[in-house]
Amino acid sequence: IMGMMSYYTAYLIISHVGVSKDIQVSILAHFAHNTTILKMYNVLICLNIFGTSIVYFQLIVMQISGLFGYKDEIPYIVAIVLTFLIIVVRYYNCSE
């Protein structure tokens, strides 16, 4: 499902290049300004991001466990470090 949503998002962006200023306007234009579809699309994207985040968190923990051997505190340390990095990125507006 995540792959299909990513493909469809890329399709919408490419099909509306130069016409729309952002993805929200592209979706609204593509679906005849139906805000219900936009809300459903946003919920699906949110669920996909949540699922992807869990998978990548597990991947990071597995890689660190492979380097240092498995310890019970590794997932907690990774969660703290990632939370700290998110705060730093948001504080310095690195995401814009």
N, C-alpha and C positions, 0 to 999 in steps of 0.2 A: 504494500500500500504506500509506503514511504517513497519508493522509487517512482510509482505512478504519479504521486502528487508533485514530486520534484520535476518529473518530465512535463507534466501539465503546466506547472508554474513557468518553466522555461519556455514552453510553447506560447503561453499567453504573453510573456515579456517580448519574445521575438516577433510575434504577430502584431504587436502594437508598438513597436519601436518607432520613435519619432512622433507618435500620435498622442500618447498618454504620458503624463509626467511621472507616474509611479504605478506600482502593481495594483493598488486599490482602484485607481481610475481605469486601469486596463480591464480588471475583472468586471467592474460595473458596466463598462462599455461593451464588453463581450457578452454579458448576460442581460442586456437591455435595461440597465440601471435597476436591477432587482436586488435590493439590499438583503433579502432573506438568503439568497445564494451566497452573497459576500460573507454573511455571518456564518453560514455553514462551512464555507471554505476556510475562514479564520479558525473555527473550532478544529477542523481537520488538521490544519497546519500546526496548531498548538499541540494537539495530541501526537502528531508526528515528531515534533521537536522534543516533546517529553520522552517519547520512546527512544529516539536517537540518543538523547542525553544519557539515558540509562545504559544503553549498549556501549557508548563511548566511555562512561565511567567504569564499567566492568572491564573494558579493554585496558584502560590506564592501570587499574588495580592489578590485572593479570600481568602486564608488562613489568611493573615495579616488583611484583612478587617473583617474577622470573629472574630479575636482576639480583634481588636481595634475599630470596627465599621467603616463603609465606610466613607472615606474622599477623596476628589478629588485629593489630592497630593500623595496618596499612590502609584499609578503606576509610578509617576516620581521619587519618593524616591527609589523604588525597581529598576528601570532602572539605576539610578546613582550608587547604591550599587553594583548591578551586574556588571556594567561596571568597577567599581573600583576593584572588586574581579578578574575579568578577567585580568586586567592590572597587578595586584599583582602576579597572577599565571604565566602569561607570563614572567614577569620580573625575578622571582625566578626560572623559569624552573620547576615548580611543575608538569607540565603535562608530563614530560618525565620519 
